[in-house]
Amino acid sequence: MKAYIIDRLQQDKWPPEAIAGVLKLNQNLPVVSHETIYKFIYSIEGQKLYLYTSLMYRRPKRQTKFSRVKRYSVPEDKRIENRLENINNRSEIGHAEGDLTFFAGSNSQNVITTIERASRMIKLAKNDNKTSLSTVFKLRKIAENMKYKSLTLDNGSEFAQYGAIELSGTKVYFCKPHSPWQKGSIERMHVSLHKYIPKKTNINEITDDKLKWAEEKMNNLPRKCLGYLTPKQYYDNYTVALAA
């Protein structure tokens, strides 16, 4: 059992909740709670194996959650409060959050990231620079391919020409300034992404194939919030049910 847990942590980068959830579904394996797995990670044996480095935040000691101070000020007609309830409660496929994440080697080149709110399906695309024209063009292409009905962004200048995205039929909303928790799904996804492609990786070494590999890893990771289905399984199940 220890070997199974260690492999899932180190090789597949599964969080303890996902490991525990899959164990519950597998009748051939003993049931172990996620809290027990955390205790093993921070035990003397787990510390010697540096298992905490496989966790989302890679903290050598367990820490309590902290709160952030909220601030307020966004354009009146694009406030996140205006999102429909079916977007907020994740009851419908097709509503996503978008952002940029940066790596070593350049302050301009980046990776565009989106995550579908209901299924947690992600899409990644390399972006040559952070100008609004380049960023919005790439986001529009992703939105069209994924058939996004809405996209929630932050207030960065790279999204200033968001109107081009809306011309393709995707409604755009903005978080309040300095309020990243309002698109918490993608903030957490970035932390997970950096387990597969560390933030210190040179951006010039990140190929489309590398991004596709990370995308597939994360879209096939069992998620507690999805009843331990993977994002791909949840997305496919929803699509089949909708077609029926």
Secondary structure as UniProt FT lines:
FT   HELIX           2..10
FT   HELIX           16..25
FT   TURN            27..28
FT   HELIX           34..41
FT   HELIX           44..48
FT   TURN            49..50
FT   HELIX           51..54
FT   HELIX           76..78
FT   HELIX           80..82
FT   HELIX           85..88
FT   TURN            89..90
FT   STRAND          95..101
FT   STRAND          110..116
FT   TURN            117..119
FT   STRAND          122..127
FT   HELIX           132..146
FT   STRAND          150..153
FT   HELIX           157..159
FT   TURN            160..162
FT   HELIX           163..166
FT   TURN            167..169
FT   STRAND          171..174
FT   TURN            177..178
FT   HELIX           180..183
FT   HELIX           184..196
FT   TURN            199..200
FT   HELIX           203..205
FT   HELIX           208..219
FT   HELIX           224..226
FT   TURN            227..228
FT   HELIX           231..243
//
